């Protein structure tokens, strides 16, 4: 075998390996939509180029530059992989934030900003299946004459009435338990370890809050 052929064999092998990686990665990227293959192909491409440059410099007897070429190839490979790892972590964190946001959104009432029927149902299930039996008070409220308010003053006034009543419930019972909007004009309060005396005290406070709100609006 001619000597020149033996010398060029490592370079040809490196080029062939790089071409193979590009072809396989291209198949993964365009046919199977595999993004990770593109990143790996970029990293390996830089590494192979650095290695090929080092091999070429050996045959050109530029030994002082061989280590530099290899180091550049390895460094480029590591930089690409580190950058991709950081981007992957950021993507995962963003997905987790979105998942957490939508999970919370599923339990929030859009009109009042409080907890909705889904949250209420889950809490009832937790209490009914929990091992410990606590003293629980359960109260239901609704808005008087909401249809009349909507028909007379418009739906924005009805929405305002719902928000105001929810705010009054929070002020009165927020320290005793959780308040939920479970329907159009229906609200529920679940109070744990609460006595009837505590409830009656806060019920009077609720009546006071509602009276103050009635003075601020045209509908009541």
C-alpha positions as CSV (number, residue, x, y, z in Angstrom):
1,X,0.0,0.0,0.0
2,X,1.5,3.5,-0.9
3,X,2.7,5.4,2.1
4,X,0.5,8.5,1.2
5,X,-2.6,6.3,1.4
6,X,-1.7,5.1,4.9
7,X,-1.1,8.7,6.0
8,X,-4.5,9.9,4.6
9,X,-6.4,7.0,6.1
10,X,-7.1,8.6,9.6
11,X,-8.3,11.8,7.9
12,X,-10.5,9.9,5.5
13,X,-11.9,8.0,8.4
14,X,-12.6,11.1,10.4
15,X,-14.4,12.7,7.4
16,X,-16.4,9.5,6.8
17,X,-17.4,9.4,10.5
18,X,-18.5,13.0,10.4
19,X,-20.5,12.4,7.2
20,X,-22.2,9.4,8.7
21,X,-23.1,11.4,11.8
22,X,-24.6,14.1,9.7
23,X,-26.6,11.7,7.6
24,X,-27.9,9.8,10.6
25,X,-28.7,13.0,12.5
26,X,-30.4,14.4,9.4
27,X,-32.6,11.4,9.2
28,X,-33.5,11.7,12.9
29,X,-34.1,15.4,12.6
30,X,-36.2,15.6,9.5
31,X,-38.0,12.2,9.5
32,X,-38.4,11.6,13.2
33,X,-38.3,15.3,14.4
34,X,-35.6,14.4,17.0
35,X,-34.2,17.7,18.2
36,X,-31.6,16.1,20.5
37,X,-29.9,14.5,17.4
38,X,-29.2,18.0,16.0
39,X,-27.5,19.1,19.2
40,X,-25.4,15.9,19.4
41,X,-24.5,16.2,15.7
42,X,-23.3,19.8,16.3
43,X,-21.2,18.8,19.3
44,X,-19.7,15.7,17.6
45,X,-19.1,17.7,14.4
46,X,-17.0,20.2,16.3
47,X,-15.1,17.4,18.1
48,X,-14.4,15.6,14.8
49,X,-13.3,18.7,13.1
50,X,-10.8,19.4,15.9
51,X,-9.6,15.8,15.8
52,X,-9.3,15.9,12.0
53,X,-7.3,19.2,12.2
54,X,-5.0,17.6,14.8
55,X,-4.4,14.6,12.6
56,X,-3.7,16.8,9.6
57,X,-1.2,18.8,11.6
58,X,0.5,15.6,12.6
59,X,1.1,14.7,9.0
60,X,2.2,18.3,8.3
61,X,4.6,17.9,11.2
62,X,3.0,20.9,13.0
63,X,3.2,19.1,16.3
64,X,3.0,22.3,18.4
65,X,-0.6,22.9,17.1
66,X,-1.9,19.3,17.5
67,X,-2.8,19.7,21.2
68,X,-4.4,23.1,20.5
69,X,-6.7,21.7,17.7
70,X,-7.7,18.7,19.9
71,X,-8.4,21.0,22.9
72,X,-10.5,23.3,20.7
73,X,-12.5,20.4,19.5
74,X,-13.1,19.0,23.0
75,X,-13.9,22.5,24.3
76,X,-16.4,23.1,21.5
77,X,-18.0,19.8,22.2
78,X,-18.3,20.5,25.9
79,X,-19.7,24.0,25.3
80,X,-22.4,22.8,23.0
81,X,-23.4,20.1,25.4
82,X,-23.4,22.4,28.4
83,X,-25.5,25.0,26.6
84,X,-28.0,22.4,25.5
85,X,-28.1,21.0,29.1
86,X,-28.9,24.5,30.4
87,X,-31.5,25.1,27.8
88,X,-33.1,21.7,28.6
89,X,-33.2,22.6,32.3
90,X,-34.8,25.9,31.4
91,X,-37.4,24.1,29.2
92,X,-38.2,21.7,32.0
93,X,-38.6,24.5,34.5
94,X,-40.8,26.4,32.2
95,X,-43.0,23.3,31.6
96,X,-43.3,22.8,35.4
97,X,-44.3,26.4,35.8
98,X,-46.9,26.1,33.1
99,X,-48.2,22.9,34.6
100,X,-48.4,24.4,38.1
101,X,-50.1,27.5,36.6
102,X,-52.8,25.5,34.8
103,X,-53.3,23.2,37.8
104,X,-53.9,26.2,40.0
105,X,-56.1,27.8,37.3
106,X,-58.3,24.7,37.4
107,X,-59.2,25.4,41.0
108,X,-59.6,29.2,40.8
109,X,-62.9,30.9,40.1
110,X,-62.4,33.4,37.3
111,X,-64.9,35.9,38.6
112,X,-64.0,36.1,42.3
113,X,-60.4,35.0,42.2
114,X,-61.3,32.5,45.0
115,X,-61.6,28.8,45.0
116,X,-64.1,27.1,42.7
117,X,-66.2,24.0,42.6
118,X,-63.3,21.8,41.6
119,X,-61.4,22.8,44.7
120,X,-64.5,22.4,46.8
121,X,-65.1,18.9,45.5
122,X,-61.5,17.9,46.1
123,X,-61.6,19.2,49.7
124,X,-64.8,17.3,50.4
125,X,-63.2,14.1,49.1
126,X,-60.1,14.7,51.2
127,X,-62.2,15.2,54.3
128,X,-64.4,12.1,53.6
129,X,-61.5,9.8,53.0
130,X,-59.1,11.2,55.7
131,X,-58.2,9.0,58.6
132,X,-58.8,11.6,61.2
133,X,-62.4,12.7,61.9
134,X,-62.6,16.4,62.8
135,X,-65.4,18.6,63.9
136,X,-66.6,20.2,60.6
137,X,-69.1,22.9,60.1
138,X,-70.5,23.3,56.6
139,X,-72.4,26.4,55.4
140,X,-74.1,27.3,52.1
141,X,-75.0,30.8,50.9
142,X,-76.5,32.2,47.8
143,X,-77.2,35.7,46.4
144,X,-80.8,36.9,46.9
145,X,-82.5,38.2,43.7
146,X,-79.5,37.8,41.5
147,X,-81.7,37.4,38.4
148,X,-83.5,40.6,39.2
149,X,-80.2,42.4,39.6
150,X,-79.0,41.1,36.2
151,X,-82.3,41.9,34.5
152,X,-82.6,45.4,36.1
153,X,-79.0,46.6,36.3
154,X,-77.2,44.3,33.8
155,X,-74.9,41.4,34.2
156,X,-71.9,43.6,35.2
157,X,-73.9,44.6,38.3
158,X,-74.7,40.9,38.9
159,X,-71.0,40.0,38.7
160,X,-70.1,42.9,41.0
161,X,-72.7,41.5,43.5
162,X,-71.1,38.1,43.4
163,X,-67.6,39.5,43.9
164,X,-68.8,41.7,46.8
165,X,-70.5,38.8,48.6
166,X,-67.5,36.6,48.2
167,X,-65.4,39.4,49.7
168,X,-67.8,39.6,52.7
169,X,-67.6,35.8,53.2
170,X,-63.8,36.0,53.2
171,X,-63.8,38.8,55.8
172,X,-66.3,37.0,58.0
173,X,-65.2,33.4,57.7
174,X,-61.7,33.5,56.2
175,X,-60.0,32.8,59.5
176,X,-62.3,29.9,60.3
177,X,-62.3,28.0,57.1
178,X,-62.2,28.0,53.3
179,X,-64.7,29.8,51.1
180,X,-65.7,28.4,47.7
181,X,-67.9,29.6,44.8
182,X,-69.6,26.4,43.8
183,X,-72.2,27.7,41.4
184,X,-73.5,30.8,39.7
185,X,-74.7,32.5,42.9
186,X,-73.9,29.7,45.4
187,X,-71.1,29.7,47.9
188,X,-69.9,27.1,50.4
189,X,-67.8,27.4,53.5
190,X,-66.0,24.5,55.1
191,X,-64.8,25.2,58.7
192,X,-62.7,22.7,60.6
193,X,-62.5,22.6,64.4
194,X,-65.0,25.4,64.6
195,X,-67.7,25.6,67.2
196,X,-71.3,26.8,66.6
197,X,-70.6,29.8,68.8
198,X,-67.6,30.7,66.6
199,X,-69.9,30.4,63.5
200,X,-72.6,32.6,65.0
201,X,-70.1,35.3,65.9
202,X,-68.8,35.4,62.3
203,X,-72.3,35.1,60.9
204,X,-73.2,38.4,62.7
205,X,-70.0,39.9,61.2
206,X,-71.1,38.7,57.8
207,X,-74.5,40.4,58.2
208,X,-72.6,43.6,59.2
209,X,-70.4,43.4,56.1
210,X,-73.3,42.8,53.8
211,X,-75.1,45.8,55.3
212,X,-72.1,48.0,54.6
213,X,-71.9,46.8,51.1
214,X,-75.6,47.4,50.5
215,X,-75.1,51.1,51.3
216,X,-72.5,51.4,48.5
217,X,-74.6,50.0,45.7
218,X,-77.9,50.8,44.0
219,X,-79.0,47.1,44.0
220,X,-79.7,45.2,47.3
